[in-house]
Amino acid sequence: MTDHVFIAGPASWNRIALLDRLPEPVPHMQFALGDWETVGGTSAGKALGLAGLGRRAVLHTLLGSDEAGERVRALLTAAGVELIATDGGRTERHLNLMTPAGERVSLYLATPDDRDDDPPREVVDAMTDAAAIVLDLAPLSRRLIPSARVTGRPIWTDIHDYDGEADFHRPFIEAADAIFMNADRIGDDPLPFMERCIEGGASLVVCTLGAEGAVAVDERMSRHHVAAEPVEVLDTNGAGDAFMAGVLDATLAGSPLPDALRAGARHAASVLTTRHLHPNLDALLGA
């Protein structure tokens, strides 16, 4: 076994438009506060975070041979991420409408073709050798669940704003040792759902709470809370991915859960100060 982390899921090329408020659903004109292009995708964010922390990160994703795909490949590689990119025909592209408060509407301009093939040998080998496997929400990752479970390596997943009902998320929840989420759609109190996940076999469930930090439930049903690090926020994009990357890296280094949560909060704070998924992209794309 090596010390690398295997991540499977989306990487994209995004144009961000910063608005003072999200558009109302009526015809109108609105001026942007600014706009820029950058690497996107929840799995790209985690891979960038782990690489930035000095941990070897192997990212399996779908990319096209188009200009957007070449940009994503070049930037992720330059930032230290190792890629296993399957041909998706075209690269995922988004137009993200953002507000300074972190509200977002994502318009998908292009999505890759998912051909439902068996995983390449190098993907299976990378999972088998990994210290941990991260499976993000995507058909590509969902097909890897049986192979990931066979390895016996710890599986981490991020179910984002899960509402407690959507069927697509359930195989990830059932397979995962560690589950990360946010509280946007789970109801007033995420703890009952988190505890049900522990009862179902998970050893760790973490829910991020924005400016209020995060709450975690461990395998003994003990609750832990970590405060958000004080920082002047430039952009909230990718903060949740950075938090999970920080917790995972610290956990693999042997830190107890309270320390790992604090490491996640520190790493998330570093991403809040950049308009890219990770500060390492600032030098490559411009701050």
C-alpha positions as CSV (number, residue, x, y, z in Angstrom):
1,M,0.0,0.0,0.0
2,T,1.2,3.5,-0.8
3,D,0.2,6.8,0.9
4,H,-1.7,8.1,-2.1
5,V,-5.5,8.9,-2.1
6,F,-7.6,7.8,-5.1
7,I,-10.4,10.2,-6.0
8,A,-13.1,9.5,-8.6
9,G,-15.5,12.1,-9.9
10,P,-16.0,15.3,-11.7
11,A,-13.5,17.8,-13.0
12,S,-14.7,20.7,-15.2
13,W,-13.9,24.0,-16.8
14,N,-16.0,26.8,-15.4
15,R,-16.8,30.4,-16.0
16,I,-17.8,32.2,-12.8
17,A,-20.0,35.3,-12.9
18,L,-20.2,37.2,-9.6
19,L,-23.5,38.9,-9.0
20,D,-24.8,41.1,-6.2
21,R,-27.9,38.8,-6.2
22,L,-29.1,35.7,-8.0
23,P,-31.3,36.5,-11.1
24,E,-35.0,36.6,-10.6
25,P,-37.0,34.3,-13.0
26,V,-38.2,37.2,-15.2
27,P,-36.7,38.8,-18.3
28,H,-34.3,41.5,-17.2
29,M,-30.7,42.9,-17.5
30,Q,-28.2,42.5,-14.7
31,F,-24.6,43.6,-14.4
32,A,-21.9,41.3,-13.1
33,L,-19.5,42.4,-10.4
34,G,-16.8,40.3,-12.1
35,D,-16.1,37.1,-14.0
36,W,-13.3,34.7,-14.5
37,E,-12.5,31.2,-15.7
38,T,-11.1,28.4,-13.6
39,V,-11.0,24.6,-12.9
40,G,-14.1,23.3,-11.3
41,G,-15.5,20.0,-10.1
42,T,-15.8,18.6,-6.6
43,S,-13.3,15.8,-7.2
44,A,-10.8,18.2,-8.7
45,G,-11.2,20.4,-5.6
46,K,-10.4,17.5,-3.3
47,A,-7.4,16.3,-5.4
48,L,-6.0,19.9,-5.5
49,G,-6.5,20.1,-1.7
50,L,-4.7,16.9,-1.0
51,A,-1.9,17.7,-3.4
52,G,-1.5,21.1,-1.8
53,L,-1.2,19.4,1.6
54,G,1.7,17.3,0.2
55,R,-0.3,14.1,-0.2
56,R,-0.1,12.2,-3.4
57,A,-3.5,12.5,-5.1
58,V,-4.6,10.3,-8.1
59,L,-7.8,11.6,-9.8
60,H,-9.9,9.5,-12.1
61,T,-12.3,11.7,-14.2
62,L,-13.8,12.1,-17.6
63,L,-12.3,14.7,-19.9
64,G,-12.5,15.5,-23.6
65,S,-9.8,16.3,-26.1
66,D,-11.2,19.8,-26.5
67,E,-9.7,23.1,-25.4
68,A,-11.4,22.9,-22.0
69,G,-10.0,19.5,-21.4
70,E,-6.5,20.5,-22.2
71,R,-6.8,23.4,-19.8
72,V,-8.0,21.2,-17.0
73,R,-5.3,18.6,-17.7
74,A,-2.5,21.1,-17.7
75,L,-3.6,23.0,-14.6
76,L,-4.3,19.9,-12.5
77,T,-1.0,18.4,-13.5
78,A,0.9,21.6,-12.8
79,A,-0.7,21.7,-9.4
80,G,0.7,18.2,-8.6
81,V,-2.4,16.0,-9.2
82,E,-1.9,12.7,-11.0
83,L,-4.6,12.1,-13.6
84,I,-6.2,9.0,-14.9
85,A,-8.5,10.6,-17.4
86,T,-10.9,8.6,-19.5
87,D,-12.1,10.0,-22.8
88,G,-15.5,11.6,-22.2
89,G,-15.9,13.0,-25.7
90,R,-16.2,16.5,-24.3
91,T,-15.2,18.1,-21.1
92,E,-17.8,19.2,-18.5
93,R,-18.3,23.0,-18.6
94,H,-20.3,25.2,-16.3
95,L,-21.5,28.8,-16.1
96,N,-21.7,29.4,-12.3
97,L,-23.7,32.4,-11.1
98,M,-22.4,33.3,-7.7
99,T,-23.1,35.9,-5.0
100,P,-20.7,37.2,-2.4
101,A,-22.7,35.3,0.2
102,G,-21.9,32.0,-1.5
103,E,-25.3,31.4,-3.2
104,R,-24.9,29.6,-6.5
105,V,-26.7,28.6,-9.7
106,S,-24.8,26.2,-11.9
107,L,-25.7,26.1,-15.6
108,Y,-24.2,23.0,-17.3
109,L,-23.0,24.0,-20.7
110,A,-21.5,20.6,-21.6
111,T,-21.3,17.2,-20.0
112,P,-19.1,14.3,-20.9
113,D,-20.4,11.0,-22.3
114,D,-20.3,8.2,-19.7
115,R,-19.9,5.0,-21.7
116,D,-20.6,2.6,-18.8
117,D,-17.4,0.7,-19.5
118,D,-15.6,-1.5,-17.0
119,P,-13.0,0.4,-15.1
120,P,-9.5,0.4,-16.7
121,R,-6.9,-1.8,-15.1
122,E,-4.9,1.2,-13.9
123,V,-8.0,2.5,-12.0
124,V,-8.4,-0.8,-10.2
125,D,-4.7,-0.9,-9.4
126,A,-4.8,2.7,-8.1
127,M,-7.7,1.9,-5.8
128,T,-6.1,-1.4,-4.5
129,D,-2.9,0.5,-3.6
130,A,-4.5,3.5,-2.1
131,A,-4.5,4.6,1.6
132,A,-8.1,5.7,1.0
133,I,-10.6,5.9,-1.8
134,V,-12.8,9.0,-2.3
135,L,-15.9,8.3,-4.4
136,D,-17.8,11.5,-5.3
137,L,-21.3,11.7,-6.7
138,A,-21.2,10.7,-10.4
139,P,-22.1,7.7,-12.5
140,L,-18.4,7.1,-13.1
141,S,-17.8,6.7,-9.3
142,R,-21.0,4.8,-8.7
143,R,-19.8,2.0,-11.0
144,L,-16.6,1.8,-9.0
145,I,-18.3,1.0,-5.7
146,P,-18.1,-2.8,-6.0
147,S,-14.4,-2.7,-7.0
148,A,-13.7,-0.2,-4.2
149,R,-15.3,-2.4,-1.6
150,V,-13.3,-5.4,-2.7
151,T,-10.1,-3.6,-1.9
152,G,-10.9,-3.3,1.7
153,R,-9.5,0.2,1.7
154,P,-11.5,2.9,3.6
155,I,-14.1,4.6,1.3
156,W,-14.9,8.3,1.8
157,T,-17.8,10.1,0.1
158,D,-19.3,13.5,-0.1
159,I,-23.1,13.6,-0.5
160,H,-23.2,17.4,-0.5
161,D,-26.8,18.8,0.0
162,Y,-28.5,15.4,0.3
163,D,-32.2,15.7,1.2
164,G,-32.4,12.2,2.8
165,E,-34.5,10.8,0.0
166,A,-32.7,10.8,-3.4
167,D,-32.0,7.3,-4.6
168,F,-28.8,8.1,-6.4
169,H,-26.9,8.8,-3.2
170,R,-27.8,5.6,-1.4
171,P,-25.2,3.2,-2.8
172,F,-22.5,5.8,-1.8
173,I,-23.9,6.1,1.7
174,E,-24.1,2.3,2.1
175,A,-20.6,1.7,0.9
176,A,-18.8,4.6,2.8
177,D,-16.8,4.4,5.9
178,A,-16.7,8.3,6.1
179,I,-19.6,10.5,4.9
180,F,-19.4,14.2,4.4
181,M,-22.3,16.5,3.7
182,N,-23.8,19.9,4.3
183,A,-27.0,20.9,6.0
184,D,-28.6,22.8,3.2
185,R,-31.4,20.3,2.5
186,I,-31.4,17.7,5.3
187,G,-33.7,19.7,7.6
188,D,-33.3,21.7,10.8
189,D,-31.2,19.1,12.5
190,P,-28.8,16.9,10.6
191,L,-27.8,14.8,13.6
192,P,-30.6,12.2,13.4
193,F,-29.7,11.4,9.8
194,M,-26.0,11.3,10.7
195,E,-26.6,8.9,13.6
196,R,-28.6,6.6,11.3
197,C,-25.6,6.5,8.9
198,I,-23.4,5.4,11.8
199,E,-26.0,2.7,12.7
200,G,-25.9,1.6,9.1
201,G,-22.1,1.0,9.2
202,A,-20.3,4.2,8.7
203,S,-17.5,5.1,11.2
204,L,-17.6,8.9,10.7
205,V,-20.2,11.3,9.4
206,V,-19.4,15.0,9.1
207,C,-21.8,17.9,8.3
208,T,-20.5,21.3,7.4
209,L,-22.4,24.3,8.7
210,G,-20.9,27.2,6.8
211,A,-19.8,30.0,9.1
212,E,-20.8,27.9,12.1
213,G,-18.1,25.3,11.4
214,A,-19.0,21.6,11.3
215,V,-20.4,18.8,13.4
216,A,-19.3,15.2,13.4
217,V,-20.5,11.9,14.8
218,D,-18.0,9.1,15.2
219,E,-18.4,5.3,15.4
220,R,-19.1,5.5,19.2
221,M,-22.0,8.0,18.5
222,S,-19.9,10.7,20.2
223,R,-20.5,14.2,18.8
224,H,-17.7,16.7,17.9
225,H,-17.9,20.3,16.8
226,V,-15.3,22.4,15.2
227,A,-15.6,26.2,14.7
228,A,-14.9,27.8,11.4
229,E,-11.5,29.6,11.1
230,P,-11.9,33.4,11.0
231,V,-10.9,34.6,7.6
232,E,-11.8,37.4,5.2
233,V,-13.9,35.5,2.6
234,L,-13.2,36.2,-1.1
235,D,-15.1,33.2,-2.6
236,T,-16.7,30.1,-1.0
237,N,-16.3,27.8,-4.0
238,G,-14.5,24.6,-3.0
239,A,-14.4,25.2,0.7
240,G,-16.3,22.0,1.5
241,D,-14.0,20.0,-0.7
242,A,-11.0,21.6,1.0
243,F,-12.4,20.8,4.5
244,M,-12.8,17.1,3.6
245,A,-9.3,17.0,2.1
246,G,-7.9,18.5,5.3
247,V,-9.7,16.0,7.5
248,L,-8.7,13.1,5.3
249,D,-5.1,14.0,5.2
250,A,-4.9,14.5,8.9
251,T,-6.7,11.2,9.6
252,L,-4.2,9.3,7.4
253,A,-1.4,11.0,9.3
254,G,-2.8,9.5,12.5
255,S,-4.5,12.6,14.0
256,P,-7.4,12.0,16.4
257,L,-10.7,13.2,15.1
258,P,-10.8,16.6,17.0
259,D,-7.4,17.5,15.5
260,A,-8.4,16.3,12.1
261,L,-11.5,18.5,12.1
262,R,-9.4,21.5,13.1
263,A,-7.0,20.7,10.2
264,G,-10.0,20.6,7.9
265,A,-11.2,24.0,9.1
266,R,-7.8,25.5,8.6
267,H,-7.5,24.1,5.1
268,A,-11.1,25.3,4.2
269,A,-10.1,28.8,5.4
270,S,-7.2,28.9,3.0
271,V,-9.5,28.2,0.1
272,L,-11.9,31.0,1.1
273,T,-9.2,33.5,0.4
274,T,-8.9,32.6,-3.3
275,R,-11.4,32.7,-6.2
276,H,-10.1,29.3,-7.4
277,L,-10.5,25.8,-6.0
278,H,-7.2,26.0,-4.3
279,P,-4.6,28.8,-3.7
280,N,-2.0,26.8,-5.7
281,L,-4.0,27.8,-8.8
282,D,-3.4,31.4,-8.1
283,A,0.0,31.4,-9.6
284,L,-1.2,29.4,-12.6
285,L,-4.3,31.4,-13.4
286,G,-3.8,34.7,-11.5
287,A,-5.3,35.6,-8.2
